[in-house]
Structure formats: C-alpha cells, structure tokens
Amino acid sequence: MPELPSLNHRHHDAVRVRSLLRDPAARREANAFVLEGPRIVADALIRGVELESVFLGPGAREAFAPLVTRLDTAQIPIRDLKEGVLEKIGSTRTPQPVLAVARMPVPATVTNLRPGLVLVGAAISDPGNLGTMLRAAEAAGATGVVVAGGVDPWNPKVVRGSAGAVLGVPIVGVEDLHAALESLRGRGWRAVGADASADTVYTDADLRGSCALVLGSEAHGLDAELTASLDALVQIPMAGEIESLNVAVAASILMFEAARQTRG
C-alpha cells in the first residue's frame, strides 16, 4: 500500500497549487499550470497531457469514479483534500471538485508552426477573451495562436475559457510581434488585420491557406505602426449604433470565414 502523504507534504501541495493558480512567475518557474474541473482533466488524459498530480475535493472520488480509475491506471498521484481546502486554494468562488497540476507543453515557436490559419492576439488583456479565442482557434482548425503581450495564456481563467483548447492548439508567446509577423511572411503567410475602419469587408478578402489573422487589444485595437505593417485590413459590417465587436467574437467570425474559404 503506498505511503500516505504527510501533513507537511499535503500543506506544501496545497500551497503550490494556490501559487500556480495565482502567480504567472510561479507557473513559468515550475513550467506547470493548473487544470480545474473533471471535464478538462479527462480531456487532458485523452490528449496525452503530462499530469503531475490530481487533487480531489470531498466526495469527488466517488462522484467521478470512472475518472479516478483512469487516473489510477495512468499511475498519476492523487491527493484527497479535506473539507474547506479547495475553497482556500481554488481560483473561483465555487471551486471545481477536481484539480490537476499539468506540465506545460513544449513551447511552440513561430518557425515550427504548420502552414495554415494562425490567430495573432496583440496585447489581449481579458483572460476570458483569450480563452474563447483559443477555443475558437482549435474549432476553426487553426495551426497555432501567437500571443504578444497581454494576459498569460496559462492563467486559470484562460484555461477554463479555452475549454481544453489550451491543451491542443500550439501557443507561441512572443515579445516582438513585428519580428514574428516577418518570420511568418518569410514562410508564406499573409498578415491580415481586423479594423473597424477598413475599406474591405472580411467576406471579400482572401483569407485562404496560410493566413495570419491579427487582432488588437480590447481597449485600443491595432496600433498605427502595426497596422501599417500588415498586408491587408478587413472589417466586419455591423448594424445599429454598435462601434465594435468583442475581440473574441470578431476573432471567431474571421477564423470561421477563413476556414470556410479554405474548404472552398
């Protein structure tokens, strides 16, 4: 019978999970992040993600017995948490009953992205938006997502909002977006930006094949210098008095149009 973790060990585990949920620097240093919820933990098993350990709240072992069996079969360490511990370490008001510490995937780079649709987010600050963009990117068949500045892609809100896509679509973090776009162009990509003042409607633009769709921050959009460096700008027509769409909604519309055009 495996030795039960000591009280000090259990306390250390709880502190580590709390730190990984709240501190980007801790995630980078540990090269690990946290998955919250039985569904995304099960998805991680299907995708072959490396899980360091899993934490179960009171009653979760019985409520999610099939998942626990799969974790046992995969020989992933499981810790049962006492009443009240999840509330102290979780990142939501009503914490998920299953948490897992996962190793970050091998970092993708601009140079190893496969040809095809790439989503580029410039200084996206809202984790819910970035999570939705990742989710839509995987659903639209994007070969990667380039993230320049803004929120950490491994932020727990991003991970939750991505519905598992953070585990599937390659994510490239870059500091110099101009250099990243030039690298993509050198390998055959066209860089197309979304701008409400553009003359071209997105359905009239060529978004087929290797196309990098570039969207700016929620508050400021694309800056003038970046806009000037792009191959084309497109807009999504809107009725009424609405000035702009949510960036995640706009990204989804453009990516699925690109996917439609590529399918022919």
Beta strands, then each sheet from edge to edge (+ up, - down):
strand 1: 32-36
strand 2: 51-56
strand 3: 78-80
strand 4: 98-103
strand 5: 118-122
strand 6: 144-148
strand 7: 171-174
strand 8: 190-194
strand 9: 200-201
strand 10: 211-215
strand 11: 232-235
sheet 1: 1+ 4- 2+ 3+
sheet 2: 7+ 6+ 5+ 10+ 8+ 11+ 9+
end
